[in-house]
Amino acid sequence: MKTFFTALPLLLFCLFFGQNAQAQQNSGYLREVIYTPADSARVVELLGMDIEGDTTLFYARRFLGTPYVGHTLEVHDPEYLVINLSGLDCMTLVETVCALVMTKREGKTGFTDYCRNIERLRYQNGQRRGYLSRLHYFTWWKKDNIARKNIIEVQEPKYFTAPMMVGNQYMSAHPDKYEMLRRHPQWVSRIKILEGNYNGRDSNYMPVENVKLSQNVLTCIHSADIIGIVQQANGIDISHLGFAVWGKDKKLHLLNASSLHNKVVEEEMTLYDYLIKQKKKGIKVLRLR
């Protein structure tokens, strides 16, 4: 008993010191994160929720009605980690939802934990090292996150039959459309090198005619899978992202941050009809591990 009371103050000191050190570490990390108190409170609220059904689809649906806002990451020079849950584009919706799922699976509930998972998804090798380390194109994002075992690519040879040749060059060809490239024209040549590193033959995609098949046939695709809309034109491989949803009609639908609807929606039209209307070629499919 004497030993217990002698050790107790030391134990309490170690616990306090450890918690204080962690708090200081988190505070230092957050100094290079752009966010609002509402963002951090919403993340904590979402991580504290009891999940009903698929975790990814559950979180994606929490953002239905959120306004579509583009270019939300282009707000700080040098590159800081941007967290914005009040306005989303197709890419930030996918990252936001995936980071929530990853954090929830880890059993963590803190805003800093969530931010670290956003960084893991958004940047090459999971580390923010300036604007040029951001995974700007879908193919960059896909390959880097597959390599680090954050996601897998869904491939079923019977249905993913269209050859994919990546030829991304939009950023280097149109630097005037990117705030940071206008500020730092010397980066354009480095972007072009990165484009070339990732360009070339890629895994097959599912052509549009196969997207109309029913849920009973396309068992390889699950609700909550990440859908990449194949463009392969104008220097862009994938033009839009969202989440797969199997509807009551047994057809694929898309949950996405839509510039057409100006908000996050679960499309009433089937994904096949969406692709035909938008004159797109097909889809790539990823799944969070």
N, C-alpha and C positions, 0 to 999 in steps of 0.2 A: 504493500500500500504506500509506503514511504517513497519507493521508487516511482510510483505512478504520479504522486503529487509533485515530485521533483521534476519529472519529465513534462508535465502538463503545460507549464508556461512556455517551455521551449517548443512544444507541439503547436500551441496557439500562435506563437510568434512566427513559426514557419508557415502556418496556414495563412496568416495575415500577410506576411511578406510575399508569399507566392501569389496571392490574389492581387496584391497591390502591384507587383511586377507585371502581371498579366494585364491589369488595367492600364498601366503605363504603356505597355507594348501596343495594346489596341488603340490607345489615344494617339500614339505616334503614327500608326498605320493609317488611321482615319484622317490625318492631316493632309494626305494626298488623295482623298476621296471627295468627289463633289456629290452632295446629297442634301436633302432637307430633313428637318425633324419628322415631318410627315412620312417621308420615305422610310426612315429607320423604324418608326413606330409601326408602319404597315408591314414591314418585313417580319418584325417580331410577332405581330398579331398573326400573320399567315403561318409562321413556323409553329405557333402554339395551337393551331387548329387541329381538331380530330379529323382525319382523312376519311372520306367516304368514296369507295371505289378506287379506280386507278389514281395514283398520286399525281402523275403528270397532268392528266386531264382535269383532275380536281383543281389544281392550281391554275391551269390555263383558263378555266371557266371563271375563276375569281376576277379575271381582268376583262370580261365581256363588258363592252360599253366604254372602256378607257379610250380617250381620244388618240387618234393617230397623229404622231408628231415625228417628223423626220429630222435627221442631223443632230440628234440630242447629244451625241458623243463629241461633237466638235466645239467644245466650250472652254477649253483650257490649253494653254501653251506655256510650259511643256505638258505632255500628256499626263493627265490625272485619271483615276478610275471614276467613271461617271455612273451614278445610280439614279435612275429617274423612273419611278413607277406611275407617275401621273400622266405621262405621254410616251407612247411606245411606237416603234416601227416594227417591221416584220422580224428583223434580226434581234432587236432588244427584247421583244416579247419572248422569243425562243430562249435567249440567254437568261432572262429573268426567271422564267418558269423552270428551266433546267437547274439553275443554281438553287432555287428553293427546294427542288426535289433532292438534289445532292446533299444539301445541308440537313434536310429532314431525315434522310437515310443515315446520316452520320450521328443522329441523335442530338444535334446542336440546335440552339435556339437564339443565338446572338447575331446581331447585325454584322459584326466584324467577320464572323464565320461565313455568313452569306456573301459578303464582299470578296472574301478570299476565293470563293467558288466562282464568282463572276470573273475574277481575274484569271483563274484556271482555264475558263472557257474562252475568254476573249483574246488572249495573247499567246504568242508563240512560246512553246514550252511552259505555258501557264505563268509567265512572268512579264509584268509590265516594264518594258525598257524603252519607252518612248513611242511616238506615233508609228514608227516603222515596225514595231513589234506587234502591232494590232493585226489580227487575222481579218483583213478587209474583204476578201472574197469568200464565197461559200466553200469552194474547193480547198482553200487554205485552212479554213475553220474545220472542215471535215477531216482532212488528212492529219492535221496536228492533233485533234482531239481523239481520233482513232488510235494514233500512235501512243497516246498517253492513256488509252483505255478508258476514256470518259464516255465514248459512244461506240456503237458498231454500225456498219452499213448493212442494210437488208438487201440480200441478193438471192433471187430465185431464177435460175437460168431460163426456165420455161416462160417467164413473164418479163424479165428484164433483158430485152433482146436488142435494144438499139445501142449502137456503139457511141461512146462519148469521147469527143476530142475537145479538150479544154483549150481555149485560146483567149484567155483574159488579157485585155490591154486597155480597158476603158479608163482606168485611173491615169495611166501614163499618157494616154491620148487626149484626155480632157482634164488636165490639172486645174484649170480655171474653175471647175465645179467643186473643188475641195478647198475649204478655207485654209487648212494647214499647208497644202501644197502651194497655194498662192503666197503664203507667208514665207515658205521655205522652198523655193524653186529648185534648190540643189538636191532635194529629196526625190525629185521626179525620176532621175536616172536610177536611183536605188530601188524605187518602186518597180521600174521596168525590169530590173534584174530579178526581183522577187517574182514578178509575173512569169517570167521565162522559166524560173526554177520549178514552178508548179504546173506550167502548161504542158500539154501533150495528151497521150492516150490515158483515159481513166476507165473505171468500171462502167459496165452498161447501165443504161437507164430504162425505165418502163415507158414504152411509147404510149401515146395518148389513147390508142384504140384498146389497150389492155386495161386502162384505168376504169373503164365502164363495167368491168366484170364484177360480179357480186361478191359479197363477203364469204359466201360458201366456197368460192373458187379461189379468191386472193387471201388465203389463210396466212400467207407470209406477212401481210400488213396488219398491224394491230392499231386500234384506237390509241391515240397519244404518240404514235410515231411522228418523227419530224419529216415533213414533206418539203422538198426543194423543187421548185418549178423550173424546168429546163427551158432555157432560151437559146443558148448557143448562137447568139447574133449580137452585132454591135459591140463586140469585145467583152461580153458578159456571159458567163456560163449558166448561172442560176439567177433568175430575176426576182424571185419572191420565195418566202418561207412561211410555214404554218404547221399546224398539227392535224394529223389524220383523225377523223371521227367517222365511225361507221354509224350511219343513220338507221332509223326505223325501216327505211326502204331497202336496207341491206346494201346500200351504195356508199361509196366514199364521199365524204364532205370535208371541208377545210375550215378549221378554226384559225383565224389570222388577224393580224393588225392590218386593216385594209385602208389603203389610200382612196379607194373608190367609195367606201362607206364612211370614211373619216373616223373610224373607231375600230376596236376589236370586236369581231363578229364571228358567229358560227354560221357559215354560209347555208342558206336554204337550198340553193341549187347544188347539184352534185358536183364533185370535183371534175368529172369528165366534162360536164357542161361548162364549167368555169374555164377549163383549159381550151375548149373549142371557142368560147367567146373571146378569150384573150389571145387566141392564135399561138398557143404554146405547144411544145413538142412532146412533153411527157413529164415524168417525175423521177427524182432520186428520193430514197427513203433511208433515214437514219433512226437509230433507237438509242436512247440513253441507257447506259449499262446499269 
